[in-house]
Amino acid sequence: MSQTQNILYLSRADIETLDFRMVDIITAVEEAFKEKGAGRVEMPPKPGIHPPHDAFIHAMPAYLPGLSAAGIKWVSGYPENFRQGLPYISGLIILNDPNTGLPISVMDAAWITAKRTGAATALAAKYLARPDSKILGIIGCGVQGRSNLEALNAVMKLEEVRVYDISSENLRRYADEMTAEFGLAIKPVNNPREAVENSDIIVTAGPILKHPRPTIEKSWAKAGVFACPVDFDSYWKPEAMFMMDKFYADDIPQLEYYRSTGYFQNIPDVYAELGEVVAGRKAGRESANERIMSMNLGVAIEDIALAVQIYKEAKRTGKGKELPL
């Protein structure tokens, strides 16, 4: 007689009660990229479907043998959801036992996506930003504007954050809440240029657009800047990207796949993948004046590496609900 198999279901509330610290999330993401840089992961470019209005639903599988982790994230992004009071990003992660292939857990992906994206930015900044970076410019005060600030504040000694959003209401709320949470000098600004000019680190975190209308000019970013667009090339004009001394990506095959579907029609050549830098196989920042951009597309190894840690902690603490398979 076959043994009954269960899966552990973890809601967003279950995950949040585990109280993972951002520094631990960054560590998990760093380990995933180290494995990738050493060539020890399997992660095909994420296929997807693309309903109208710049929406997407993507499948993101990954296998990390060194972490005993295998699984897939099924994630959607709908920029118009805010009109219905719904989140832009939603999804689920399924973890499998790497030895048997059996599913062992299903969990909410929204919290994981938010946190690991900020963690990937912070990881890139650790290797590619100037260590003395103090001024952060953020465009977009949504979920990613918040998680990127949280993560960067964990690895850099920030003193001032200049923020811009197309919604003045979102901007005010962000400034109030982030000031209270982190005790930083949060400075709302009137336009994207004020957020970019003289900032040491720049994060753009708007919606991802297949046919963007970029704003950022090449003259805005100072020498020594580190930029991380989590909204692809939606805010950066091509000439602003081409003036970078080094252009990195989290995954070149994924970047090329996006190009084949119509994204990224005019971007610089990739100097190296982030994982190659983390693994010590390619150079990161080599001078204080280098302008550097890391185009982090968001990759499945981040999700699965963090999801495995969440699963283990949930099992240890008795969180979630066991369901028959």
Secondary structure, 3 states (H helix, E strand, C coil): CCCCCEEEEECHHHHHHCCCCHHHHHHHHHHHHHHHHCCCCECCCCCEECCCCCCEEEEEEEEEHHHCEEEEEEEEECHHHHHHCCCCEEEEEEEECCCCCCEEEEEECHHHHHHHHHHHHHHHHHHHCCCCCCEEEEECCCHHHHHHHHHHHHHCCCCEEEEECCCHHHHHHHHHHHHHHHCCEEEECCCHHHHHCCCCEEEECCCCCCCCCCCECCCCCCCCCEEEECCCCCCECHHHHHCCCEEEECCHHHHHHHHHCCCCCCCCCCCEEHHHHHCCCCCCCCCCCCCEEEECCCCHHHHHHHHHHHHHHHHHHCCCEEEEC
